Amino acid sequence: MAQNNLVERIVRILDHTVVLDTPNKKLVALYILNSYVYEKFDFCPLLCITAPAKGCGKSTLAEVIASLVKTPFMTVNATSAAIFRIIERDKPCVIADETDTWSANQRQELSYVFNGGFSKANAKVLRCIQSGDDIKEYNVYCPKVIVGIGDFLSGTTKSRSLFISMKRKKVGDHIRRLSDFREDIEALKEELLAWSESYQPTLVLAKVDRNSDKLEAIKTIALELAVDINDIDISQREDDDPNDDEVMIRGIIELFEGVSFTTVSEIAQRLNQDERWEDLNYGRGVSNQRISKLLRGFDPDLPTQPYRLQGHSQPKRWVHIPTLRAKVSEYIDLCNAVTNVTHYEERLIA
């Protein structure tokens, strides 16, 4: 059996059942392969299938994936409690459809499963057993496919995800029913299982950041099976979510480039002049409280009370931008060096 032929055969089934470009078909095929061997890697990315509207074939693609992965578990409304118990018991590939319709509470609860199950080392969820004091540990490390309309994921989940963007079928596009390929799929799954039983990763990719982590399995499998992935866009998706803390802190650093001191209220005011943030908080924009909380996350020593700065008569909640930039650069690559300005503590007036 030519191992790289496994990818080609999955792609051929996708050719007949969904409308998707070739690079994305290869990505789906590699993710299906990963569902058989994910436990041999330290990280397992999520696969996000999205589209701008209904009728683009998201659910059809999810069904095709479910027919080919090792142990599928499809759901549209399972609770987090049910999902982490099923993962612990069956070690499936979870395929969650219509996730854009979930309530805020559902998303919050399931984020522990999706985000926590990305890393094998940190994939434990603790839950109390019924109403007693006994606590049980559940392992939620497994492949997960998330399906929904629009931009419905948090920044944290996005950073752990690979993306497939679907488009509506055109007049000239022809697809067949998945049931037409049942025999082919069953034969292919037997070969996938045989391949997985003897598979051991032999290539070790450099691990630098979360983007490298989430690509580890997909890139390794592709390289070992001689699958050309140069045409697959598996780089980290630029996260333009204005609610994302990293996007906002980058915006602050950019807006106040070259400035020594500013205030929390001035930061909020400047952000709210930008269309990315003016509609947040139901049209009220970014609040001073949101800015303070964000800044203290990077700089816990940020003064919490107004104080008087030399040359200014009124106490204000001053922020020293070069110090903030230095603190932020410990977590985020800002590319530019910190401006050498006198540290703010030397300029405070008691």
C-alpha positions as CSV (number, residue, x, y, z in Angstrom):
1,M,0.0,0.0,0.0
2,A,1.5,3.4,-1.0
3,Q,0.9,5.5,2.1
4,N,0.7,8.8,0.3
5,N,-2.1,7.2,-1.8
6,L,-4.3,7.4,1.4
7,V,-4.5,11.2,1.1
8,E,-5.2,10.9,-2.7
9,R,-8.1,8.5,-2.1
10,I,-9.6,10.7,0.6
11,V,-9.3,13.7,-1.7
12,R,-11.1,11.7,-4.5
13,I,-14.1,11.0,-2.2
14,L,-14.2,14.7,-1.3
15,D,-14.0,15.5,-5.1
16,H,-17.4,13.8,-5.5
17,T,-19.2,14.8,-2.3
18,V,-18.4,18.4,-1.5
19,V,-17.5,21.7,-3.2
20,L,-14.0,22.6,-1.9
21,D,-10.7,23.6,-3.5
22,T,-7.9,21.2,-3.7
23,P,-5.7,22.7,-0.9
24,N,-8.5,22.5,1.6
25,K,-9.3,18.9,0.5
26,K,-5.8,17.9,1.3
27,L,-6.0,19.6,4.7
28,V,-9.2,17.7,5.4
29,A,-7.5,14.5,4.3
30,L,-4.5,15.1,6.6
31,Y,-6.9,15.9,9.5
32,I,-8.7,12.6,8.9
33,L,-5.4,10.8,9.0
34,N,-4.5,12.6,12.2
35,S,-7.7,11.2,13.8
36,Y,-6.1,7.8,13.7
37,V,-2.7,8.7,15.1
38,Y,-3.3,11.9,17.2
39,E,-2.2,10.2,20.4
40,K,1.3,9.9,19.0
41,F,1.6,13.7,19.0
42,D,1.8,16.2,21.9
43,F,-0.9,18.5,20.3
44,C,-4.1,18.0,18.4
45,P,-5.5,21.1,16.6
46,L,-9.2,21.8,16.1
47,L,-10.6,21.9,12.6
48,C,-13.0,24.8,12.1
49,I,-15.4,24.6,9.2
50,T,-17.2,27.9,8.5
51,A,-19.1,29.8,5.9
52,P,-20.7,33.2,5.6
53,A,-24.3,31.8,5.2
54,K,-26.4,28.6,5.1
55,G,-26.3,26.3,2.2
56,C,-22.6,26.2,1.6
57,G,-22.1,22.5,2.4
58,K,-20.7,22.7,6.0
59,S,-22.8,19.9,7.4
60,T,-22.2,17.8,4.3
61,L,-18.4,18.1,4.8
62,A,-18.9,17.3,8.5
63,E,-20.8,14.1,7.5
64,V,-18.0,13.1,5.0
65,I,-15.4,13.6,7.7
66,A,-17.5,11.6,10.2
67,S,-17.6,8.7,7.7
68,L,-13.8,8.6,7.4
69,V,-12.3,9.4,10.8
70,K,-11.5,6.6,13.2
71,T,-14.2,7.0,15.8
72,P,-16.7,9.8,15.0
73,F,-19.0,11.4,17.5
74,M,-21.4,13.9,15.8
75,T,-23.5,16.3,17.9
76,V,-25.5,19.5,17.6
77,N,-26.5,20.0,21.2
78,A,-24.5,17.8,23.5
79,T,-23.7,19.3,26.9
80,S,-20.1,19.7,28.0
81,A,-20.7,17.0,30.7
82,A,-21.7,14.5,28.0
83,I,-18.9,15.4,25.7
84,F,-16.0,15.1,28.2
85,R,-17.4,11.8,29.4
86,I,-17.7,10.5,25.8
87,I,-14.1,11.6,25.1
88,E,-12.8,9.9,28.2
89,R,-14.7,6.7,27.3
90,D,-14.4,6.4,23.5
91,K,-11.5,8.7,22.4
92,P,-13.5,9.9,19.4
93,C,-13.2,12.6,16.8
94,V,-15.8,15.1,18.1
95,I,-17.7,16.8,15.3
96,A,-19.9,19.6,16.7
97,D,-22.3,21.2,14.1
98,E,-24.3,24.4,14.4
99,T,-22.0,25.8,17.1
100,D,-22.8,29.3,16.0
101,T,-26.3,28.8,17.6
102,W,-24.9,27.9,21.0
103,S,-25.8,30.1,23.9
104,A,-23.1,32.1,25.8
105,N,-23.2,29.6,28.6
106,Q,-22.8,26.6,26.3
107,R,-19.8,28.2,24.6
108,Q,-18.2,29.0,28.0
109,E,-18.7,25.4,29.2
110,L,-17.5,23.8,26.0
111,S,-14.5,26.1,25.7
112,Y,-12.9,24.0,28.5
113,V,-13.3,20.9,26.4
114,F,-12.1,22.6,23.1
115,N,-9.3,24.7,24.4
116,G,-8.1,22.3,27.1
117,G,-8.1,19.3,24.8
118,F,-5.6,20.9,22.5
119,S,-2.5,19.8,24.5
120,K,-2.0,16.2,25.6
121,A,-0.2,17.4,28.8
122,N,-3.0,19.8,29.8
123,A,-6.1,18.0,28.7
124,K,-7.6,17.2,32.1
125,V,-11.0,18.4,33.2
126,L,-12.1,18.0,36.8
127,R,-15.7,17.5,37.7
128,C,-17.6,16.6,40.9
129,I,-19.5,13.3,40.9
130,Q,-23.2,14.1,41.4
131,S,-23.7,16.1,44.6
132,G,-20.9,14.4,46.6
133,D,-17.3,15.5,47.3
134,D,-15.7,13.0,45.0
135,I,-13.9,14.6,42.1
136,K,-13.2,12.7,38.8
137,E,-10.5,13.6,36.2
138,Y,-11.5,13.4,32.6
139,N,-9.1,13.5,29.7
140,V,-10.4,15.6,26.8
141,Y,-7.5,15.2,24.4
142,C,-8.8,14.3,21.0
143,P,-9.5,15.6,17.5
144,K,-12.4,18.1,17.3
145,V,-14.2,19.5,14.3
146,I,-16.3,22.7,14.9
147,V,-18.9,23.7,12.4
148,G,-20.7,27.0,12.2
149,I,-21.6,30.2,10.3
150,G,-19.5,33.3,10.5
151,D,-16.9,34.3,13.0
152,F,-18.1,32.4,16.1
153,L,-14.9,31.4,17.8
154,S,-13.1,33.1,20.6
155,G,-9.5,34.3,20.1
156,T,-8.2,31.5,22.3
157,T,-10.0,28.8,20.3
158,K,-8.9,30.3,17.0
159,S,-5.3,30.1,18.0
160,R,-5.7,26.3,18.4
161,S,-7.6,25.8,15.1
162,L,-7.1,25.1,11.4
163,F,-9.7,26.7,9.1
164,I,-11.8,25.5,6.2
165,S,-13.9,28.2,4.6
166,M,-16.9,26.9,2.5
167,K,-18.6,28.6,-0.4
168,R,-22.0,28.0,-1.9
169,K,-22.2,25.5,-4.8
170,K,-22.4,27.1,-8.2
171,V,-24.6,26.0,-11.1
172,G,-21.8,24.0,-12.8
173,D,-20.8,22.1,-9.6
174,H,-21.9,18.5,-9.4
175,I,-21.7,16.4,-6.3
176,R,-23.0,12.9,-5.4
177,R,-24.5,11.4,-2.3
178,L,-22.1,10.1,0.3
179,S,-24.0,6.8,0.3
180,D,-22.7,6.1,-3.2
181,F,-19.3,5.6,-1.7
182,R,-20.0,3.5,1.3
183,E,-18.1,0.5,0.1
184,D,-15.1,2.6,-0.9
185,I,-15.1,4.3,2.5
186,E,-15.2,1.0,4.4
187,A,-12.3,-0.4,2.4
188,L,-10.4,2.9,2.9
189,K,-11.0,2.9,6.6
190,E,-9.6,-0.6,7.0
191,E,-6.4,0.6,5.3
192,L,-6.2,3.8,7.4
193,L,-6.5,1.6,10.5
194,A,-3.8,-0.7,9.3
195,W,-1.5,2.3,8.5
196,S,-2.1,3.8,12.0
197,E,-1.2,0.6,13.9
198,S,2.3,0.7,12.6
199,Y,2.8,4.5,12.3
200,Q,5.3,6.2,14.4
201,P,6.3,9.9,13.8
202,T,9.9,10.0,12.6
203,L,10.3,13.7,11.9
204,V,10.6,16.2,14.8
205,L,9.5,19.7,13.9
206,A,10.9,22.7,15.8
207,K,8.4,23.9,18.4
208,V,8.4,27.7,18.8
209,D,4.9,28.8,19.6
210,R,1.3,27.7,19.6
211,N,1.1,28.1,15.8
212,S,3.9,25.6,15.5
213,D,2.2,23.3,18.1
214,K,-1.0,23.2,16.2
215,L,0.7,22.4,12.9
216,E,2.9,19.7,14.4
217,A,0.8,16.6,13.5
218,I,-0.5,17.9,10.1
219,K,2.9,18.9,8.9
220,T,4.7,15.8,10.2
221,I,2.2,13.5,8.5
222,A,2.3,15.4,5.3
223,L,6.1,15.4,5.1
224,E,6.3,11.7,6.0
225,L,3.8,10.8,3.3
226,A,5.4,13.1,0.8
227,V,2.3,15.2,0.5
228,D,2.9,18.6,-1.0
229,I,1.4,21.2,1.3
230,N,2.9,24.3,-0.1
231,D,-0.5,25.3,-1.5
232,I,-2.3,24.8,1.8
233,D,-2.8,27.9,3.8
234,I,-2.1,26.5,7.3
235,S,-0.5,29.6,8.7
236,Q,-2.0,31.1,11.7
237,R,-5.2,33.0,10.8
238,E,-4.9,36.7,11.6
239,D,-7.2,37.3,14.4
240,D,-9.1,40.5,13.8
241,D,-11.6,39.9,16.7
242,P,-11.8,43.3,18.4
243,N,-12.7,41.6,21.6
244,D,-9.4,39.7,21.6
245,D,-6.9,41.1,24.2
246,E,-3.9,40.7,22.0
247,V,-5.5,42.6,19.1
248,M,-6.5,45.4,21.5
249,I,-3.1,45.7,23.2
250,R,-1.3,45.8,19.8
251,G,-3.7,48.5,18.8
252,I,-2.8,50.5,21.9
253,I,0.9,50.1,21.3
254,E,0.5,51.2,17.7
255,L,-1.7,54.2,18.5
256,F,0.7,55.6,21.1
257,E,4.0,54.9,19.3
258,G,6.5,57.5,20.4
259,V,4.4,58.8,23.3
260,S,5.9,58.7,26.9
261,F,2.8,59.1,29.0
262,T,-0.9,58.9,28.4
263,T,-4.0,58.1,30.5
264,V,-6.5,55.2,30.7
265,S,-9.3,57.5,29.6
266,E,-7.2,58.8,26.6
267,I,-6.5,55.2,25.5
268,A,-10.2,54.4,25.6
269,Q,-11.1,57.6,23.7
270,R,-8.5,56.9,21.0
271,L,-9.6,53.3,20.6
272,N,-13.2,54.3,20.3
273,Q,-12.3,56.6,17.3
274,D,-11.3,53.4,15.5
275,E,-14.1,51.4,13.7
276,R,-12.6,48.2,15.1
277,W,-13.6,49.1,18.6
278,E,-16.3,51.8,18.4
279,D,-19.2,49.3,18.2
280,L,-18.0,47.1,21.2
281,N,-20.1,46.9,24.3
282,Y,-23.4,47.3,22.4
283,G,-22.2,50.5,20.7
284,R,-20.8,52.1,23.9
285,G,-17.2,51.3,22.8
286,V,-14.3,50.4,25.1
287,S,-14.7,51.4,28.7
288,N,-12.0,52.7,31.1
289,Q,-12.5,49.6,33.2
290,R,-11.8,47.4,30.3
291,I,-8.6,49.2,29.5
292,S,-7.5,49.1,33.1
293,K,-8.1,45.3,33.4
294,L,-6.3,44.7,30.1
295,L,-3.2,46.8,31.0
296,R,-2.9,45.2,34.5
297,G,-3.0,41.8,32.9
298,F,0.4,42.7,31.3
299,D,1.6,45.0,34.0
300,P,0.4,44.1,37.5
301,D,2.4,47.1,38.9
302,L,0.3,49.6,37.0
303,P,-1.0,52.2,39.5
304,T,-4.7,51.7,40.2
305,Q,-5.3,55.2,41.6
306,P,-4.9,58.6,39.9
307,Y,-1.6,60.4,40.7
308,R,0.0,63.7,39.8
309,L,2.7,63.7,37.2
310,Q,5.4,66.3,37.0
311,G,4.2,69.2,34.9
312,H,0.6,68.4,35.4
313,S,-1.6,69.9,38.0
314,Q,-4.4,67.3,38.1
315,P,-4.0,63.7,39.3
316,K,-4.8,61.2,36.6
317,R,-4.5,57.5,35.9
318,W,-1.2,57.8,34.0
319,V,0.2,55.0,31.8
320,H,3.9,55.0,30.9
321,I,3.8,53.6,27.3
322,P,7.5,52.5,27.1
323,T,7.2,50.5,30.3
324,L,3.9,49.0,29.1
325,R,5.5,48.1,25.8
326,A,8.4,46.3,27.5
327,K,5.9,44.3,29.6
328,V,3.8,43.4,26.6
329,S,6.9,42.4,24.6
330,E,7.5,39.7,27.2
331,Y,4.4,37.9,25.8
332,I,3.9,39.2,22.3
333,D,6.4,39.9,19.6
334,L,6.0,43.6,18.8
335,C,9.0,43.6,16.4
336,N,10.2,47.0,17.4
337,A,12.5,47.9,20.3
338,V,11.4,49.7,23.4
339,T,12.0,53.4,23.3
340,N,14.6,54.5,25.8
341,V,12.6,56.9,28.0
342,T,13.2,57.6,31.7
343,H,11.2,55.1,33.8
344,Y,8.0,56.6,35.1
345,E,8.8,56.0,38.8
346,E,11.5,58.7,38.6
347,R,8.9,61.3,37.5
348,L,6.1,60.6,40.0
349,I,5.4,63.2,42.6
350,A,4.5,61.9,46.0
